[in-house]
Amino acid sequence: MSNTVQLLGIAPVARLSLTLFACGMLTTSVGTRADDAQIATSLRALGGQVTETGGAVTKVSFKDCSKLGEGEFKQIGQLKSLKTLTLYGSCKGLTDQTLVHLANLTALEELGTDGIQVTDGGLKHLAALPNLRSAAFFHIAFPDKGFTGAGFAAFKTLPKLERLTVAGTPFNDAGMAAVAQLTQLKEFRTWHTFQTQTGNAHLLKLTGLRSLMLGQRLRQYSGKPNALSIDDTTLATLAKMKSLETLTLDEVRLTHAGLAQIKALAQLKKLILQRADISEADIAKLRADLPSVTIDWKPLTDTERKALDGFLKP
């Protein structure tokens, strides 16, 4: 072997590398890709959709995470080229203990989750993802009454984070105050949480926010009265968010007098009113007030109105 190497003119360092490779002692990109391939096979067997680029796994998506446990999350955490991770469908196996494995995904840009069972303290593990641009948390910690969303404050160290969604969770005003520290955000969406009108005011600190979706609060677990988190008075707060270009309001009862306040939003281009109880006459007035704004709204059906009436009860 050494005579052959010398005849080929291979330098000593190269000869050493060749020897180590032959002995299986040198880690190469080929070995990394082989690991990715094995993990991809394992995840596909559990129903995951896996995308590979150049032999490396770049995208993993689950519609049903119920079969995933610590072993699978440890495997996912080894995918160094992973850019998109979607974990939907009751992902209860993702806890404070298993979330730590995802902290190794330094290339990750998009994260979507549903039903993960983490605490506010556990969210700090995701603050180790320097390339994260978009994160969505549906039913996070639900129905843990101890979760508030205060842990999202750890995300202020994520320089590239632009989009955040938090929905269907005990997230409350403490969570809204935490999100207000994420001044790098360009888009924030939240609905079916426990935020109040006071919590909404924290959003004024997001001076670079371009898109906001604000939905109605959840009903109280106990069935006790629970004040609405969005009504006409909310618009007075939102009218101060001068950077907004798109505003979406969901499950609301509003009037022209309330909505007219957003005339102060000079950058606004689109207003989306979903499941909104407002008269056609008031919408017509609003269109006249905001001629340069696209207003997306349709009248409620009888079924939708009945459902909304029930949801908006104190």
HELIX and SHEET records of a PDB file:
HELIX    1   1 SER A    2  LEU A    7  1                                   6    
HELIX    2   2 PRO A   12  ALA A   22  1                                  11    
HELIX    3   3 SER A   29  ALA A   45  1                                  17    
HELIX    4   4 GLU A   70  ILE A   76  1                                   7    
HELIX    5   5 ASP A   96  LEU A   99  1                                   4    
HELIX    6   6 VAL A  100  ASN A  104  5                                   5    
HELIX    7   7 GLY A  121  ALA A  128  5                                   8    
HELIX    8   8 ALA A  150  THR A  157  5                                   8    
HELIX    9   9 ASP A  173  VAL A  179  1                                   7    
HELIX   10  10 GLN A  197  ALA A  201  1                                   5    
HELIX   11  11 HIS A  202  LYS A  205  5                                   4    
HELIX   12  12 THR A  234  LEU A  238  1                                   5    
HELIX   13  13 HIS A  256  LEU A  259  1                                   4    
HELIX   14  14 ALA A  260  ALA A  264  5                                   5    
HELIX   15  15 GLU A  280  ASP A  289  1                                  10    
HELIX   16  16 ASP A  302  PHE A  311  1                                  10    
SHEET    1   A11 GLN A  49  THR A  53  0                                        
SHEET    2   A11 ALA A  56  PHE A  62 -1                                        
SHEET    3   A11 THR A  84  LEU A  87  1                                        
SHEET    4   A11 GLU A 110  ASP A 114  1                                        
SHEET    5   A11 SER A 134  PHE A 138  1                                        
SHEET    6   A11 ARG A 163  ALA A 167  1                                        
SHEET    7   A11 GLU A 187  TRP A 191  1                                        
SHEET    8   A11 SER A 211  GLY A 215  1                                        
SHEET    9   A11 THR A 246  ARG A 253  1                                        
SHEET   10   A11 LYS A 270  ASP A 277  1                                        
SHEET   11   A11 THR A 294  ASP A 296  1                                        
END                                                                             
